């Protein structure tokens, strides 16, 4: 995934802090694993939901203006628009086949990824289990 490629430590960040941030971002954006809610991540790392949100926002702020990210998110939105209505499992397989992701993504994970970078509203009636 492109997001995983862009996970890099800042110059003043300790290795431990970066590793924790990396795990949080991986969980929050469902990079090669299952999507986790703010609450689940906060509980796992013994921090507040707000702190998880701040870490996510900090990461997004660092990469938001990256051309590859911007282009990929817009391309993803257009692809999703042309594929709905669709079952979540079918959409996930299509996204992998079209090389958007390396692993399966749930609708909540897709919402979280896209909404972090663009204003886009998912039509809940276009996706079904």
Residue pairs with C-beta under 8 A, 6 or more apart in sequence:
1 29
1 31
1 32
1 101
1 102
1 103
2 68
2 69
2 72
3 25
3 29
3 31
3 63
3 69
3 113
4 26
4 31
4 32
6 62
6 63
6 66
6 69
7 22
7 25
7 26
7 59
9 15
9 18
10 18
13 21
20 45
21 55
21 59
23 45
24 41
24 45
24 52
24 55
24 56
25 31
25 55
25 56
25 59
26 32
26 33
27 33
27 34
27 35
27 36
27 40
27 41
27 44
28 35
28 36
28 38
28 41
28 52
28 56
28 112
29 35
29 109
29 112
29 113
29 116
30 36
30 103
30 105
30 106
30 109
30 112
30 113
31 103
32 102
32 103
33 103
34 106
35 105
35 106
35 108
35 109
35 112
36 44
37 108
38 49
38 52
38 53
39 49
41 52
42 48
42 49
42 51
42 52
45 52
56 116
60 116
60 117
63 69
64 70
64 117
69 117
70 117
72 100
73 113
73 114
73 117
73 118
74 118
75 100
76 95
76 100
76 113
76 114
77 114
77 118
77 120
79 94
79 95
79 98
79 100
80 91
80 110
83 91
83 94
84 91
84 123
84 126
84 127
85 125
85 126
85 127
85 128
86 94
86 126
86 127
87 127
87 128
87 129
88 106
88 107
88 127
88 128
88 129
89 104
89 129
91 107
91 127
92 104
92 105
92 106
93 104
95 101
95 105
96 102
96 103
96 104
105 113
107 122
107 127
110 122
111 122
114 120
